[in-house]
C-alpha cells in the first residue's frame, strides 16, 4: 500500500507540474517572445512592410503608434486619460474595445509643450484566466476522480480484509474449527496481522488437541486404578479380600494410589512448567553433583548393575536447580525402566554447546514412534506415562538448548545440548 500510495502521489505531482509548466512557461513564453517593441522598431517595421499583428506591447510617444497597434478606440481612450491625468506617472488596468490592457501614461514637458509617453502591454493573465480556470478545473476533476477510484480500491481491499479477519476472529472466539487463514493484500502490515492471526489459530488448535489428549490420558490412565481401588474397597467393606488377605488387598490399593499420584504429578508438571522469563532466573549449575544425586536416589535398587558416569567436575550449565533435577530424573528413570544392565552418561563438546549423552543397553525405540517421541502421551511401552520426554523437551527449550534421540546401532541414546553462553 505504501508503494502504491507513493506512486499515486508522484503521478498527481507530475500532472500539477505539467499544468503549471504549460501556463507559466510554455504558453506565456510563446506569447511574450519578441513581442514588446519601442516606437523606433515599430516605425522601422512599418517602413519594411512588416505586419505588427504579433506585437504584444509597445512603448511610444506617439498616439498614432497606439492607434496602429490597438485601434482608434484604444488610442482615443488613452489620450483622454492622458489629458485628465494629474500625476506624472500613473498605472492603469482596463478592458477597452474587448482588449485587456495594462498601461502607464507618463507626463513630461519639453520646450513648454506637454508630451505623453505611453507604455502598453496586453494583460495576458486577464485574457487567459478563463482558459486557466477551465484547465485547472478539469485537472482538479481528473485528480478527484483518480483519487476517488484509487481510494475506493484501497478501502475495498482493506475493509474486505478487515471483514474477513473479524469473521475469523469471531469463529476462533466461539471455538469453531476454521480453515487456514489465507488473506492476500498489498498492505504488508495487514498481511503480517493476518499471519499473526493464523499463528494464533494454529496455537489454539494445538492447545485444543493437547487438551483432548489430556482428557483421553486421564480417562485411560486414571480410570483403571480408580476402578481397582473402588472395587477393592467395596469388597473389603463386605468382608471379602480379593488378594486373599486384608494386608495384600490394602497394598494393592496403595499401589494404585501411587500410580494415580504419579500420573497427576506428571500432568501438573507439564501443564504448570513455566518458562524462565529473564536471565536473572538462571543460575550456574554444576551438572555432575546433580547427576550423582539422581542416580543415587533412583538407581539404588534398580536392575542396572553398571553405572558409568564420565562427566567433568567443572562442567557448568545455566538453568534453575529444580528444572535441572526434573530433567535428570526423567532421563535417568528412562535408563532404569528400559535398560538391561548398563547405563552410560558421558560428556562431549561442540563449539557452542556442552553435550551430555545418556546411553542404556535396552531395546531400541521402534522406528514408527520415533518422530512422535517428544509429543505428550506417546509411549514406547506400557511402563511410562508418555509425559517424561515432553517435559524434558520443554525444559531444554526454556534453556535455549536441545534434546534429541540418537538412532545408534544398539541400545538407546538421548542427547542433551546445553548452550555455553548464558541464555538472554
Buried (B, 14 or more C-beta within 10 A) or exposed (E): BEEEEEEBEEEBEEBBEEBEEEBEEEBBEEBBEEBBBBBEBBBEBEEEEEEBEEBBBBBBBBBEBBBBBBBEEBBBBBBEBBEEBEEEEBEBEBEBEEBBBBBBBBBEEEEEEEEBBBBBBBBBEBBBEEEBEEBBEEBEEEBEEBEEEBEEEBEEBBEEBBEBBEEBBEBBEEEEEBEEBEBEBBBEEBBEBBEEBBEBBEEEEEEEEBEEBBEEBEEEBBEEBEEBBEEBEEBBEEEEBEBEEEEEBBEBBEEBBEBBEEBEEBBEBBEEBEEBEEEEBBEEBBBBEBBBEBBEEBBEEBEBEEBEEEBEEEBBBBBBEEBBBBBBBBBBBBBBBBBBEBBBBBBEEEEEBBBBBBBBBBBBBEEEEBEEBBBBBBBBEEEBBBBBBBBBBBBBEBBBBBBBBEEEEEBBBBBBBBBEEEBE
